[in-house]
Amino acid sequence: MTGGPGTGKTVIACRLLGDLCRNPHANPRLLSPSGTLTRQLKRTLGETSRGLITTFTDKIPPGVTADSVVLLDEAHRARTYPDHSRGFPLTLGKLLNQASVAVLFLDEQQIVRPTEGVTLAELEQHARDQDRSFCHIDLTTQFRCNGSSAYHQWIDQFLQPEGPAAPWAGSDYDLSAIGDPDQFTQWVGAHTNNGHTARITAGFCWPWESQDTPPLRPEVEISWSGPDGPRTWARPWNARIEETDLDHPHVPARPYWATDTGGHEQVGCIYTAQGMEYAYNVVIIGNDLVRRDDKWVARPDKSFDSTFKNISSGRYLRYALNSYRVLATRGTRGTRLYSTDRETQAHLETLLSHRDRRPGQS
C-alpha cells in the first residue's frame, strides 16, 4: 500500500490491527522500523498492545507464524544492510515469507538512508520469486497539511533535483518563508501558548554530542546579522533517552518529542520527526542542501550524520531531498521554511510570501 505523507497509511494499519484482533483465531502483528512510532502507539494502547506492536529492525519479532497477518508500517525505513546489494534484504524477506499475509505501507520518497528502504518494484519481484500473490493499492487522498493537495504538489515540485520552481499560489495551507530564528522562535512560542503543538526541525548539519540525559547542550547554532547587529540563536537537539527523565519533565524522551510538553524547546531531526505530525512546523534547511541557479546542490561534507560519511554528492542528493520533504510535511496547519544559506534563503523568499504572521492574524 503506497501513499505520500498524510494519506492515512498509519491510520489504516491501526484500523486493520483492530479489526483483526476481533477475530479470535487471528494472530496479527503491527510492526514498524520506527521506534518512535511504535512507542507512541504502545503508549496510546497501554497493556492491550503487549505483543501486538513491535519495532522491527534486524530480527523477526517473536510470535510471527504461518497464520500471522503482518502489518509493516513505515516500510520505507526497513533496514536493508548488509545484504541489499546481493538481492532482496534477507531479514525483511524472511519476515514476509514467514507470515501468511504481509501488508506493507510504503512511500519511496521517504527513504532517507542508503541502508534503508525497498521499492514497490522490488517487492513485486520478490513476490514473483517466492510464488506469492501480490496486490498494490495506492492512496491518493491526503489528510495532513490541512488536506491541501496543492501544498503536497508544490513541495514535491520544489524539491525536484533541478528545474525552475513555481511560486506558492495556494490559499488552503499556511505556508511562507521566515526571515530569521528570532521570528520562527516567536511563531512557535505563540502557537504553543495558544495550546497547539509546534515544533522546530532541522537537517543534520550540527554536531550531536550531548549526553543522553538532560541537561542538553545547545548544539544547533545559527548566526546572522539582525537590524541591531550580529545575532546568534542556539537550541539543543531532542533528547536521545527512550523514557522521559522524571527530574526533567519538560525535556521529552526521543519517542515523545513530537507530542509532549517542552518539545518545542528542542530541535528535532529526520529520525524523530518521520512518522509523526504536529500542528505547526518550522523547517531549517541546513548547508547540506543549497540552491544554485535552477538546481539543488548536495553537500554531504556539511552533514554530521555518520551514515553519509564518504558518500558522493550525487548520491547524497536523493536522501537530502527526501529528508527535507519529510520534514516539510509534518505540519497539519502551517509550515515556515528557513535556510541557513543566504542564496537559498533568497530563493525561498522569491517563491513564498515572507511574513511573520502570528496566530489569529491574516
C-alpha positions as a printed NumPy array, in Angstrom:
array([[  0.   ,   0.   ,   0.   ],
       [  1.703,   3.169,  -1.193],
       [  0.923,   6.787,  -0.42 ],
       [  2.55 ,  10.096,   0.344],
       [  2.677,  11.857,   3.704],
       [ -0.697,  12.185,   5.387],
       [ -2.562,   9.756,   3.123],
       [ -3.62 ,   7.609,   6.067],
       [ -1.13 ,   4.751,   5.997],
       [ -0.716,   4.518,   9.778],
       [ -4.447,   5.043,  10.398],
       [ -5.282,   2.176,   8.043],
       [ -2.647,  -0.055,   9.672],
       [ -4.117,   0.587,  13.125],
       [ -7.678,   0.028,  11.9  ],
       [ -6.66 ,  -3.264,  10.297],
       [ -4.985,  -4.343,  13.526],
       [ -8.151,  -3.555,  15.478],
       [-10.338,  -5.462,  13.025],
       [ -8.024,  -8.469,  13.069],
       [ -7.958,  -8.51 ,  16.873],
       [-11.718,  -9.022,  16.868],
       [-11.147, -12.369,  15.15 ],
       [-10.427, -14.928,  17.905],
       [ -8.303, -17.025,  15.538],
       [ -6.186, -14.186,  14.174],
       [ -2.53 , -13.723,  15.031],
       [ -1.838, -10.151,  13.831],
       [  1.262,  -8.032,  14.362],
       [  1.772,  -4.328,  13.71 ],
       [  5.465,  -3.716,  13.108],
       [  7.457,  -0.638,  12.222],
       [ 11.182,   0.074,  11.828],
       [ 10.481,   3.358,  13.638],
       [ 10.903,   3.009,  17.379],
       [  9.322,   6.452,  17.783],
       [  6.108,   5.338,  16.095],
       [  5.841,   2.007,  17.909],
       [  6.436,   3.6  ,  21.311],
       [  3.787,   6.228,  20.624],
       [  1.281,   3.552,  19.593],
       [  2.094,   1.306,  22.547],
       [  1.733,   4.2  ,  24.975],
       [ -1.667,   5.046,  23.487],
       [ -2.972,   1.485,  23.689],
       [ -1.344,   0.588,  27.002],
       [ -1.137,  -3.036,  28.133],
       [ -3.546,  -4.166,  25.413],
       [ -0.726,  -3.662,  22.885],
       [  1.598,  -6.168,  24.55 ],
       [  2.966,  -8.498,  21.884],
       [  0.884,  -6.894,  19.12 ],
       [  3.018,  -3.833,  18.303],
       [  6.783,  -4.21 ,  17.927],
       [  9.743,  -2.353,  16.473],
       [ 11.184,  -4.287,  13.53 ],
       [ 14.904,  -3.819,  12.942],
       [ 17.258,  -6.72 ,  12.277],
       [ 15.32 ,  -9.602,  13.865],
       [ 11.927, -11.157,  13.233],
       [  9.774, -10.462,  16.311],
       [  8.598, -13.476,  18.291],
       [  5.104, -14.756,  17.612],
       [  5.11 , -14.283,  13.839],
       [  3.901, -17.617,  12.469],
       [  2.458, -19.118,   9.303],
       [ -1.026, -17.915,  10.293],
       [  0.053, -14.333,  11.062],
       [ -1.064, -11.205,   9.266],
       [  1.863,  -8.788,   9.494],
       [  1.251,  -5.069,   9.025],
       [  4.556,  -3.297,   8.352],
       [  4.142,   0.474,   8.674],
       [  6.906,   2.857,   7.558],
       [  8.234,   0.09 ,   5.307],
       [ 10.487,   2.656,   3.622],
       [ 12.556,   2.577,   6.826],
       [ 13.065,  -1.195,   6.789],
       [ 16.756,  -1.938,   7.156],
       [ 18.449,  -3.402,   4.115],
       [ 22.06 ,  -3.896,   5.175],
       [ 24.238,  -5.805,   4.846],
       [ 22.636,  -7.841,   2.09 ],
       [ 20.724,  -5.46 ,  -0.173],
       [ 23.466,  -5.352,  -2.76 ],
       [ 23.143,  -9.113,  -3.19 ],
       [ 19.39 ,  -9.205,  -3.691],
       [ 16.273,  -8.702,  -1.631],
       [ 17.015,  -7.777,   2.028],
       [ 17.467, -11.02 ,   3.936],
       [ 15.654, -10.255,   7.211],
       [ 12.762,  -8.486,   5.512],
       [ 12.428, -11.374,   3.081],
       [ 12.284, -13.906,   5.924],
       [  9.58 , -11.86 ,   7.642],
       [  7.433, -11.682,   4.507],
       [  7.844, -15.388,   3.819],
       [  7.112, -16.417,   7.399],
       [  3.738, -14.664,   7.606],
       [  0.545, -15.774,   5.9  ],
       [ -0.201, -12.263,   4.702],
       [  2.005,  -9.173,   4.805],
       [  0.67 ,  -5.654,   4.26 ],
       [  3.409,  -3.073,   3.747],
       [  2.838,   0.683,   3.903],
       [  5.403,   2.405,   1.709],
       [  6.45 ,   5.836,   0.448],
       [  9.62 ,   5.568,  -1.628],
       [ 10.193,   9.318,  -1.345],
       [ 10.66 ,   8.867,   2.399],
       [ 13.735,   6.648,   2.008],
       [ 16.36 ,   8.788,   3.742],
       [ 19.343,   6.456,   4.26 ],
       [ 21.29 ,   4.167,   1.916],
       [ 20.848,   1.292,   4.403],
       [ 17.048,   1.501,   4.493],
       [ 14.068,   1.063,   2.241],
       [ 12.777,  -1.088,  -0.594],
       [ 10.821,  -0.106,  -3.669],
       [  7.448,  -1.224,  -4.967],
       [  9.179,  -2.907,  -7.92 ],
       [ 11.462,  -4.887,  -5.582],
       [  8.509,  -6.055,  -3.504],
       [  6.596,  -7.177,  -6.587],
       [  9.649,  -9.048,  -7.893],
       [ 10.143, -10.74 ,  -4.508],
       [  6.517, -11.906,  -4.543],
       [  7.014, -13.426,  -8.004],
       [ 10.247, -15.106,  -6.949],
       [  8.512, -16.643,  -3.92 ],
       [  5.367, -17.582,  -5.868],
       [  3.254, -15.338,  -3.663],
       [  0.245, -13.316,  -4.76 ],
       [  0.734,  -9.554,  -4.893],
       [ -1.692,  -6.639,  -4.808],
       [ -0.898,  -2.921,  -4.949],
       [ -3.179,  -0.199,  -3.561],
       [ -2.192,   3.45 ,  -3.991],
       [ -3.553,   6.034,  -1.544],
       [ -4.058,   9.404,  -3.21 ],
       [ -6.284,  11.444,  -0.887],
       [ -4.248,  13.454,   1.598],
       [ -5.452,  14.427,   5.067],
       [ -2.467,  16.223,   6.606],
       [ -1.343,  19.79 ,   5.826],
       [ -4.948,  20.976,   6.107],
       [ -5.857,  18.475,   3.393],
       [ -4.059,  20.636,   0.841],
       [ -3.173,  18.685,  -2.282],
       [ -1.798,  21.934,  -3.671],
       [  0.82 ,  22.068,  -0.916],
       [  1.955,  18.492,  -1.457],
       [  2.224,  19.073,  -5.182],
       [  4.163,  22.27 ,  -4.553],
       [  6.64 ,  20.71 ,  -2.106],
       [  7.226,  17.764,  -4.461],
       [  7.966,  20.164,  -7.323],
       [ 10.03 ,  22.485,  -5.104],
       [ 12.291,  19.594,  -4.106],
       [ 12.908,  18.257,  -7.59 ],
       [ 16.678,  17.981,  -8.187],
       [ 16.663,  20.656, -10.9  ],
       [ 14.448,  22.918, -12.93 ],
       [ 12.623,  26.159, -12.165],
       [ 10.41 ,  26.246,  -9.085],
       [  6.978,  27.839,  -9.157],
       [  5.904,  30.392,  -6.534],
       [  3.42 ,  29.135,  -3.941],
       [ -0.053,  30.24 ,  -5.054],
       [ -2.176,  28.136,  -2.712],
       [ -4.626,  29.557,  -0.214],
       [ -5.581,  26.43 ,   1.735],
       [ -2.39 ,  25.976,   3.757],
       [ -0.42 ,  28.403,   5.954],
       [  2.974,  28.415,   4.238],
       [  5.684,  31.049,   3.994],
       [  9.373,  31.716,   4.323],
       [ 10.507,  33.228,   7.603],
       [ 13.341,  35.685,   7.985],
       [ 15.44 ,  34.611,  10.975],
       [ 15.495,  32.365,  14.059],
       [ 14.071,  35.065,  16.323],
       [ 10.988,  35.217,  14.126],
       [ 10.383,  31.481,  13.96 ],
       [ 11.006,  31.124,  17.707],
       [  8.293,  33.727,  18.341],
       [  5.997,  31.985,  15.849],
       [  6.421,  28.612,  17.57 ],
       [  6.065,  30.158,  21.022],
       [  2.849,  31.947,  20.116],
       [  1.243,  28.777,  18.794],
       [  2.424,  26.82 ,  21.827],
       [  0.931,  29.414,  24.169],
       [ -2.36 ,  29.02 ,  22.302],
       [ -2.387,  25.32 ,  23.108],
       [ -1.192,  23.968,  19.745],
       [  1.731,  21.646,  19.074],
       [  4.518,  23.493,  17.266],
       [  7.967,  22.12 ,  16.545],
       [ 11.296,  23.121,  15.004],
       [ 13.143,  20.6  ,  12.84 ],
       [ 16.445,  20.816,  11.01 ],
       [ 18.752,  18.971,   8.695],
       [ 21.516,  17.042,  10.45 ],
       [ 24.034,  19.879,   9.96 ],
       [ 25.239,  20.384,  13.533],
       [ 27.049,  18.046,  15.932],
       [ 25.018,  15.865,  18.268],
       [ 27.321,  15.107,  21.156],
       [ 25.158,  15.846,  24.195],
       [ 24.914,  13.206,  26.868],
       [ 21.771,  11.092,  26.663],
       [ 20.164,  12.599,  29.75 ],
       [ 19.369,  16.294,  30.388],
       [ 20.657,  18.914,  30.616],
       [ 21.215,  19.05 ,  26.867],
       [ 23.834,  21.142,  25.101],
       [ 22.566,  23.84 ,  22.665],
       [ 24.396,  22.409,  19.657],
       [ 22.147,  23.697,  16.86 ],
       [ 23.59 ,  27.189,  16.47 ],
       [ 22.756,  29.799,  13.823],
       [ 24.395,  33.215,  13.44 ],
       [ 23.015,  36.039,  11.301],
       [ 23.005,  39.816,  11.006],
       [ 19.938,  41.452,  12.511],
       [ 18.83 ,  45.113,  12.498],
       [ 20.837,  45.691,  15.673],
       [ 23.937,  43.8  ,  14.617],
       [ 25.157,  40.193,  14.807],
       [ 22.782,  37.68 ,  16.405],
       [ 23.194,  34.063,  17.489],
       [ 20.457,  31.527,  18.185],
       [ 21.075,  28.118,  19.762],
       [ 18.924,  25.191,  20.833],
       [ 19.625,  21.563,  21.773],
       [ 18.684,  18.594,  19.661],
       [ 15.935,  16.45 ,  21.113],
       [ 16.97 ,  14.083,  23.9  ],
       [ 18.225,  10.606,  22.983],
       [ 16.824,   8.802,  26.017],
       [ 13.935,   6.379,  25.441],
       [ 11.954,   7.358,  28.541],
       [ 11.48 ,  10.863,  29.92 ],
       [ 13.698,  11.723,  32.906],
       [ 11.401,  12.496,  35.867],
       [ 13.87 ,  15.141,  37.039],
       [ 13.442,  16.972,  33.694],
       [  9.764,  16.523,  32.765],
       [  9.859,  19.295,  30.161],
       [ 12.555,  17.543,  28.127],
       [ 10.63 ,  14.739,  26.411],
       [ 12.308,  11.457,  25.61 ],
       [ 13.136,  10.924,  21.952],
       [  9.964,   8.964,  21.05 ],
       [  7.75 ,  11.662,  22.564],
       [  9.491,  14.825,  21.353],
       [  6.789,  15.493,  18.738],
       [  3.866,  15.311,  21.152],
       [  4.871,  16.013,  24.749],
       [  5.177,  19.27 ,  26.677],
       [  8.515,  21.013,  26.177],
       [  9.336,  19.506,  22.78 ],
       [  9.201,  22.944,  21.173],
       [ 12.336,  23.893,  23.14 ],
       [ 14.453,  21.291,  21.329],
       [ 15.168,  20.761,  17.634],
       [ 14.002,  17.531,  16.016],
       [ 15.786,  15.743,  13.196],
       [ 14.608,  13.396,  10.45 ],
       [ 14.795,  10.352,  12.73 ],
       [ 12.489,  11.792,  15.407],
       [ 10.074,  13.624,  13.094],
       [  9.477,  10.912,  10.487],
       [  6.139,   9.188,  11.015],
       [  4.881,  11.93 ,  13.347],
       [  2.852,  15.116,  12.908],
       [  2.146,  18.327,  14.807],
       [  0.077,  21.417,  14.082],
       [  2.78 ,  23.975,  13.239],
       [  6.142,  23.247,  11.74 ],
       [  9.435,  25.112,  11.223],
       [ 11.98 ,  23.517,   8.889],
       [ 15.594,  24.705,   8.981],
       [ 17.316,  23.768,   5.73 ],
       [ 20.968,  23.415,   6.614],
       [ 24.069,  23.885,   4.496],
       [ 23.957,  20.278,   3.294],
       [ 21.365,  21.31 ,   0.656],
       [ 21.705,  24.629,  -1.143],
       [ 20.097,  26.182,  -4.203],
       [ 22.366,  27.292,  -7.011],
       [ 20.694,  28.682, -10.142],
       [ 17.951,  26.224, -11.124],
       [ 19.121,  23.181,  -9.232],
       [ 19.772,  21.805,  -5.77 ],
       [ 23.357,  21.066,  -4.776],
       [ 24.013,  18.457,  -2.092],
       [ 26.99 ,  18.921,   0.218],
       [ 27.423,  15.782,   2.319],
       [ 30.536,  17.273,   3.924],
       [ 28.202,  19.658,   5.779],
       [ 26.249,  16.781,   7.324],
       [ 27.091,  15.442,  10.784],
       [ 25.187,  12.214,  10.115],
       [ 27.773,   9.411,  10.185],
       [ 25.543,   7.384,   7.844],
       [ 26.72 ,   9.566,   4.976],
       [ 30.425,   9.571,   5.672],
       [ 32.343,   9.34 ,   2.381],
       [ 29.17 ,   9.312,   0.248],
       [ 29.245,  11.189,  -3.069],
       [ 27.375,  14.444,  -3.57 ],
       [ 25.307,  12.942,  -6.385],
       [ 24.171,  10.026,  -4.269],
       [ 23.554,  12.191,  -1.2  ],
       [ 21.201,  14.479,  -3.14 ],
       [ 18.375,  11.943,  -3.202],
       [ 18.5  ,  11.391,   0.552],
       [ 18.76 ,  15.101,   1.342],
       [ 15.755,  15.973,  -0.835],
       [ 13.735,  13.119,   0.662],
       [ 14.686,  14.154,   4.206],
       [ 13.584,  17.754,   3.763],
       [ 10.385,  16.58 ,   2.066],
       [  9.607,  14.513,   5.162],
       [ 10.358,  17.434,   7.488],
       [  8.263,  19.813,   5.383],
       [  5.173,  17.57 ,   5.532],
       [  4.794,  17.174,   9.301],
       [  2.715,  20.304,   9.978],
       [ -1.057,  19.805,   9.854],
       [ -1.88 ,  23.538,   9.87 ],
       [  1.156,  25.535,   8.852],
       [  4.852,  25.486,   7.927],
       [  7.663,  28.035,   7.884],
       [ 10.803,  27.408,   5.819],
       [ 14.196,  28.906,   6.63 ],
       [ 17.652,  28.281,   5.175],
       [ 20.989,  28.969,   6.83 ],
       [ 22.457,  29.6  ,   3.351],
       [ 21.856,  33.175,   2.16 ],
       [ 21.374,  32.304,  -1.505],
       [ 18.943,  29.517,  -0.669],
       [ 17.053,  31.793,   1.739],
       [ 16.73 ,  34.385,  -1.024],
       [ 15.348,  31.646,  -3.296],
       [ 12.751,  30.756,  -0.654],
       [ 11.693,  34.37 ,  -0.315],
       [ 11.127,  34.725,  -4.067],
       [  8.763,  31.735,  -4.006],
       [  6.972,  32.291,  -0.714],
       [  5.37 ,  35.335,   0.803],
       [  7.768,  36.424,   3.528],
       [  5.782,  37.313,   6.6  ],
       [  5.917,  36.811,  10.327],
       [  2.296,  36.006,  10.925],
       [  1.139,  35.477,  14.444],
       [ -1.672,  33.039,  15.216],
       [ -5.053,  34.588,  14.509],
       [ -3.706,  37.235,  12.14 ],
       [ -4.472,  37.252,   8.445]])
